[in-house]
Amino acid sequence: MLLHVEVQNAVAKVTLNRPDVRNAFNDALIQELTAWAESVHPGGPLRAAVLSGAGKVFCAGADLTWMAKTITYSHEENIRDARALARMLEALNRLPIPLIARVHGAALGGGIGLAAVCDIVVAAEDAIFGFTEVKLGIVPAVISPFAIAKIGESAARELFLTGARFTAARAREIGLVHTVVDAADLDRAVSKHLNDLASSGPRAVAAAKALIASVVSSDADSAAEHSIEAIARQRVSAEGQEGMRAFLEKRTPAWITQP
């Protein structure tokens, strides 16, 4: 298996398992990651997921052997290939649970695309990032909707066009990364985010994630209506009622497991 998935305490630890090629993508890995993402359903047993890479690197982008094969692809074959990657990224982006990226070593090309579809990105301070596609005479096309949503047009103009590699500190400045720590503290930082998520209502978290997607893709009037409906729906839900009553009664809400 090119993808290793372990579930513990309602958290899926999803590991890209191709350390010999720096966890680079090929069509098989894309299929496995898509299948996993599409298997996660709203209201299921999972509360969150953590995406990481085995070995020394998070993800180095596209596999060289796979890239060599695509040189001979027709336009139609390239469309099919790109559509598979887009489907994977969209499936991860639309996960009904929070997705945390644990980035170490490097996230290059498609590897940045993986980070961009994650809700929270924790990076080692020595990690390196880069939209390196232009160095190969191609473009960061399929990952661009997700990357630009995170870093904005200004940073994209510089980094997409130059293909320059940049630090975790710069990635945090432009909004791609949320937390930068020493590599030895990566797991501790990820655990802190997981603990914060665990103390929140799971349906509320899922609803908040869906609300963000709805608002950013709507005009002002539609966004207002979506937000009005979202809060009304959550307030009358069982979880919303429990959360508000627990707050008023100064007790722990039912979704937090007591030791």
Secondary structure, 3 states (H helix, E strand, C coil): CCEEEEEECCEEEEEECCHHHCCCECHHHHHHHHHHHHHCCCCCCCCEEEEEECCCCCECCECHHHHHHHCCCCHHHHHHHHHHHHHHHHHHHCCCCCEEEEECCEEECHHHHHHHCCCEEEEECCCEEECHHHHHCCCCCCCHHHHHHHHHHHHHHHHHHHCCEEEHHHHHHCCCCCEEECHHHHHHHHHHHHHHHHCCCHHHHHHHHHHHHHHHCCCHHHHHHHHHHHHHHHHHCHHHHHHHHHHHCCCCCCCCCCC
